[in-house]
Amino acid sequence: MSTIAGRPSTVTVGVDTHLDIHVAAVLDGIGRLLGSDGFATSPAGNAELIAWAEQHATIGQVGVDGTGA
């Protein structure tokens, strides 16, 4: 009998920033990639990124690369 994993309750979002496009990836609680996509570096693109990530589950944490921090 096989088991299909249920929908995660929270996800981790990783964002790699670039000049024109931010690339985001969503991971479940054990690090499985649930999806990745690119979004414009604008307020509308940022809103699309968040809405896209929330389609997978509640966002638990976010890591952003390229911030200079």
Backbone torsions as a table, in degrees:
resi	resn	phi	psi	omega
1	MET	NA	129.5	178.8
2	SER	-98.3	154.6	-179.8
3	THR	-118.5	133.8	175.8
4	ILE	-101.1	128.5	-179.1
5	ALA	-64.1	139.3	177.2
6	GLY	-78.2	174.5	178.3
7	ARG	-68.3	133.5	179.6
8	PRO	-68.5	153.4	178.9
9	SER	-81.3	-33.2	175.4
10	THR	-138.5	157.7	178.5
11	VAL	-131.0	161.1	172.8
12	THR	-107.0	134.7	179.4
13	VAL	-113.1	129.2	173.7
14	GLY	-112.6	135.6	-178.0
15	VAL	-127.0	126.9	174.1
16	ASP	-104.5	115.4	-174.2
17	THR	-86.5	143.3	176.4
18	HIS	-139.4	176.2	-176.6
19	LEU	-63.1	-49.1	-174.9
20	ASP	-107.3	-23.4	-176.2
21	ILE	-139.2	136.0	169.7
22	HIS	-99.2	132.9	178.2
23	VAL	-103.9	125.1	-177.0
24	ALA	-117.0	147.5	174.4
25	ALA	-130.4	144.3	178.3
26	VAL	-116.9	129.4	179.9
27	LEU	-120.0	146.0	174.9
28	ASP	-82.2	-174.8	-174.5
29	GLY	-64.3	-18.2	178.1
30	ILE	-114.2	18.8	172.2
31	GLY	87.2	10.2	177.8
32	ARG	-77.4	134.3	178.4
33	LEU	-71.4	122.2	178.3
34	LEU	-97.8	-22.1	178.8
35	GLY	172.0	160.6	174.0
36	SER	-147.6	151.8	-178.4
37	ASP	-164.6	166.7	178.0
38	GLY	-111.2	148.7	-176.1
39	PHE	-140.3	145.1	179.4
40	ALA	-60.6	149.1	179.1
41	THR	-89.2	67.7	-179.5
42	SER	-143.3	165.8	175.5
43	PRO	-56.0	-39.4	178.5
44	ALA	-67.1	-40.1	177.8
45	GLY	-64.0	-39.6	177.7
46	ASN	-63.6	-40.7	178.4
47	ALA	-64.9	-39.2	177.5
48	GLU	-64.5	-40.8	178.5
49	LEU	-59.9	-47.6	-179.4
50	ILE	-63.4	-45.7	179.7
51	ALA	-61.9	-40.7	178.9
52	TRP	-62.9	-46.9	-179.2
53	ALA	-63.0	-39.5	-179.4
54	GLU	-68.5	-15.6	175.5
55	GLN	-67.8	-23.6	-179.4
56	HIS	-82.8	-39.3	179.2
57	ALA	172.7	179.5	175.3
58	THR	-63.6	135.5	179.2
59	ILE	-76.1	120.6	179.0
60	GLY	-90.0	-41.9	178.3
61	GLN	-154.3	157.7	-179.6
62	VAL	-133.4	135.3	173.1
63	GLY	-117.0	133.7	-177.9
64	VAL	-121.9	124.0	178.4
65	ASP	-95.0	153.9	175.2
66	GLY	82.5	20.1	-179.3
67	THR	-89.1	-9.1	-177.6
68	GLY	78.7	6.4	-178.9
69	ALA	-94.8	NA	NA
